[in-house]
Amino acid sequence: MNDHRETAPAIRDGHVLLFARNFFRHPRMLGSIVPSSRFLIRELLSPVDWTRARVIVEYGPGVGVITAEVLRRMRPDALLIAIETNTDFVAYLRGALTDPRLRVVEDSAEAVEEILCRHGAREADYIISGIPLGSMPGALRERILHATRAVLAPGGTFLVFQFTTRALADLKRTFDYVARKFEPLNLLPAYLFFCQTATAT
Ligand SMILES: C[S@@+](CC[C@H](N)C(=O)[O-])C[C@H]1O[C@@H](n2cnc3c(N)ncnc32)[C@H](O)[C@@H]1O
């Protein structure tokens, strides 16, 4: 079940250049000049139980390096909803990743509840995020974190990577448990936060 495909779906040549070009246009929205490394992706996805993941959401897929790996690992009947604000990335992803289990939505992560609803889902088993929570306005961060908590299924996990610990206090305030890791093997070494809510006993 885990690896029903041998290789990740194709990401076209030129994706790194597209990412870098967009970094110079929107440095605060991207936070990094290159996409995430395979080391960071592996650590970020390490807590996922692929057998139970039916609905997965990704915030800020960029040029899809994490998206492609999630598609490679996820169940044949699972749904992946990728929410991205950047029009260039949305167009690129829709052309490069044609997997029928993927929906690419051009919107901001704060709209996750309504987006899930539109796709016939009420909650998500995993929400993966690389959006720069620490450098966005506090009110926007707050709305995204509250919407995320509202749609996270019982036992679900919010998997976050950040280049600073600035968002950590808000993550701790919003979620009941936050586990931390650090991944040095990325152009910008990254903090990983795995957030969960207490499940009713
Ligand atoms: C650090 S990049 C990560 C890209 C990709 N996930 C990776 O790991 O290489 C952050 C991405 O989040 C997107 N983004 C920023 N704010 C967002 C928001 N509020 N909602 C959805 N996407 C957002 C940016 O356009 C960018 O593609």
The ligand as a Gaussian input file, in Angstrom:
#p B3LYP/6-31G(d) Opt

LIG

0 1
 C        8.702000      27.851000       1.325000
 S        7.630000      27.757000      -0.116000
 C        7.382000      25.990000      -0.063000
 C        7.168000      25.399000      -1.431000
 C        7.168000      23.864000      -1.457000
 N        6.163000      23.318000      -0.554000
 C        8.518000      23.297000      -1.076000
 O        8.624000      22.675000      -0.005000
 O        9.464000      23.465000      -1.847000
 C        6.093000      28.430000       0.475000
 C        4.904000      28.328000      -0.510000
 O        3.724000      28.762000       0.164000
 C        2.927000      29.572000      -0.717000
 N        2.061000      30.379000       0.159000
 C        2.416000      31.453000       0.918000
 N        1.370000      31.879000       1.638000
 C        0.320000      31.043000       1.362000
 C       -1.025000      30.950000       1.803000
 N       -1.528000      31.821000       2.693000
 N       -1.813000      29.955000       1.326000
 C       -1.314000      29.054000       0.421000
 N       -0.054000      29.109000      -0.060000
 C        0.758000      30.077000       0.402000
 C        3.971000      30.322000      -1.530000
 O        3.440000      30.820000      -2.734000
 C        5.010000      29.209000      -1.756000
 O        4.692000      28.429000      -2.879000

